Structure formats: structure tokens, C-alpha cells
Amino acid sequence: MTTLLRIDASARGVNTQDSSRGSVSRQLATAFEQRWKMKYSQDEWIRRDLGAQPPEFISEDWIAACFTPTEQRTEAQRQILALSDTLIEEVARADIILLSTPMYNYGMPAALKAWFDQVIRINKTFSFDLTRGDFPLAPIMSGKSMVVLSSTGEFGFEAGGIRQQMNHLVPHIRTVSHYLGVEHLFDLQVQYQEFKDQRHQDSKSTALEGIGPLMDKLGPLHK
Ligand SMILES: Cc1cc2nc3c(=O)[nH]c(=O)nc-3n(C[C@H](O)[C@H](O)[C@H](O)COP(=O)(O)O)c2cc1C
């Protein structure tokens, strides 16, 4: 059995009355989930809705708690790390992380960044060892896949596109997800959402058509 962790990061929900309104990235994730469940009905799903319930930002006390050895932590420090522990446990259980996210200000939403800050934690998800030289950080977990399903209002964020240099969404996610043990990252993006024209419809169709081939790539890795 494969375990999938579905994370939704859009501040917008799904509009069940009118699919042209509401979160596009959530629609993509739901399409993926439905296709996956049709093929692999026995798999386990974990859900985390960051748009509806953004994680707390980390704080000075949070950082101090992380750097305090586990057995020396006070009850207050254990409480501070409780959410992080829960979120890391969800990641640890997952073979595949299905992440739906909008682009906000050319990068990830604050709620998603808050989640990454909570789950990338020393001695839990990465180790730090100066004997490794200039790259002292190494992930503790391994073998995970991540599927990033994103939506943007503008366009041209793909390799060679007119806004490639302004895309700080997927490249940032690719960099940080390494520290969660993600070894394979696949992404599909719907663009032109703000134009609401035929190009947006075509982009959405292309992304939806990409789900099948993407599942074909994930199958051999996790089945
Ligand atoms: C606060 C905010 C910031 C945004 N910033 C960008 C941006 O920098 N570039 C872009 O192409 N679209 C931007 N958009 C448009 C969204 O990426 C687009 O509406 C996308 O479909 C949102 O994802 P969702 O449909 O899943 O909610 C922004 C939208 C909002 C609400």
C-alpha cells in the first residue's frame, strides 16, 4: 500500500457551483486524486489544508526548542514543537506528497512557506555535520516523490518562457523538498488564470491531460 499526503495551499476553496471560479490548483489536485483512486483504490490518504488552516510561523522560542536536546526539553518547549511533530509525522508516513499551490508574488504562499519552516527541522528531517565540508546538511528520509500542481495568473514561467526568471515557486519547492527526502519531483502548471481566455482553458486541458502520463511515471517508483 502506498501512502499519499495531499497538501492544499490556496487561500481559495473549491467553488462547487461554478468550476470557472474557485481554486484552480485544488481542482487539479482533485482530478489527480480521483484518477489515482480509480486505479489504486486501496491506498492511504492523509490531508493537510494549509489554505484553510495556515500553520503558525516559527519563532525564537521554536528555534530554541529545536536546538534543545529532546530529553532536556521543558513541557512548554514540547508544546511549541507539537505542531511540527505532527506535520513531520505526516511527511514521514507519505510515499508521495501531492502538493497543490498557487503562485503568490512569484513564489509560494506564506502558509506553504510556514509549513516548510515547520517540517524542515534539524535532527528530525535533516542532519547537520560540518565534516561534510561545504554542504553540511543532508536529508534523513529518502525515496519520496512529490507532485506539484500549481496555478498562476500570468504565463511564461516554464523553461525558456518570458517569465522563467520570475518563477520562484517550483524552483524553491524543488530546493527545499530535498530536505524532506523527496527524490523525484513532477509538476504540472495551469497558467493564464487572470486572462480567463482560451489560453487559460488550453493550459488547464494540457495540465489535466498530463495527469495520466504523470501517474505512469509514479507507478514504477511506488507500486
Ligand atoms: C495574493 C495573490 C498574489 C498573486 N501573485 C501572482 C504572481 O505573482 N504571479 C502570477 O502569475 N499570478 C499571481 N496571482 C494569481 C494566482 O496565481 C492565480 O489566481 C492562481 O490561479 C491562484 O491559484 P488558485 O486558483 O489555486 O487559488 C496572485 C494571486 C493572489 C491572490
The ligand as a MOL file (V3000), in Angstrom:
LIG
                    3D

  0  0  0     0  0            999 V3000
M  V30 BEGIN CTAB
M  V30 COUNTS 31 33 0 0 0
M  V30 BEGIN ATOM
M  V30 1 C -2.1730 37.4750 -3.3840 0
M  V30 2 C -2.0240 36.9990 -4.7950 0
M  V30 3 C -0.8020 37.1190 -5.4300 0
M  V30 4 C -0.6490 36.6700 -6.7410 0
M  V30 5 N 0.5710 36.7780 -7.3380 0
M  V30 6 C 0.7370 36.2980 -8.5920 0
M  V30 7 C 2.0160 36.3490 -9.2310 0
M  V30 8 O 2.9990 36.8310 -8.6760 0
M  V30 9 N 2.1290 35.8740 -10.4840 0
M  V30 10 C 1.0750 35.3100 -11.1460 0
M  V30 11 O 1.2460 34.8690 -12.2770 0
M  V30 12 N -0.1490 35.2320 -10.5560 0
M  V30 13 C -0.3290 35.7080 -9.3080 0
M  V30 14 N -1.5510 35.6090 -8.6980 0
M  V30 15 C -2.6320 34.9100 -9.3970 0
M  V30 16 C -2.7450 33.4770 -8.9130 0
M  V30 17 O -1.5290 32.7830 -9.0680 0
M  V30 18 C -3.8470 32.7570 -9.6710 0
M  V30 19 O -5.0860 33.4040 -9.3920 0
M  V30 20 C -3.9460 31.2930 -9.3100 0
M  V30 21 O -4.9660 30.6850 -10.0830 0
M  V30 22 C -4.2540 31.1120 -7.8160 0
M  V30 23 O -4.3400 29.7350 -7.5110 0
M  V30 24 P -5.7530 29.0890 -7.1000 0
M  V30 25 O -6.6190 29.2670 -8.3200 0
M  V30 26 O -5.4570 27.6640 -6.8210 0
M  V30 27 O -6.2790 29.8470 -5.9320 0
M  V30 28 C -1.7350 36.0890 -7.4160 0
M  V30 29 C -2.9690 35.9700 -6.7600 0
M  V30 30 C -3.1190 36.4310 -5.4730 0
M  V30 31 C -4.4550 36.2910 -4.7910 0
M  V30 END ATOM
M  V30 BEGIN BOND
M  V30 1 1 1 2
M  V30 2 1 2 3
M  V30 3 2 2 30
M  V30 4 2 3 4
M  V30 5 1 4 5
M  V30 6 1 4 28
M  V30 7 2 5 6
M  V30 8 1 6 7
M  V30 9 1 6 13
M  V30 10 2 7 8
M  V30 11 1 7 9
M  V30 12 1 9 10
M  V30 13 2 10 11
M  V30 14 1 10 12
M  V30 15 2 12 13
M  V30 16 1 13 14
M  V30 17 1 14 15
M  V30 18 1 14 28
M  V30 19 1 15 16
M  V30 20 1 16 17
M  V30 21 1 16 18
M  V30 22 1 18 19
M  V30 23 1 18 20
M  V30 24 1 20 21
M  V30 25 1 20 22
M  V30 26 1 22 23
M  V30 27 1 23 24
M  V30 28 2 24 25
M  V30 29 1 24 26
M  V30 30 1 24 27
M  V30 31 2 28 29
M  V30 32 1 29 30
M  V30 33 1 30 31
M  V30 END BOND
M  V30 END CTAB
M  END
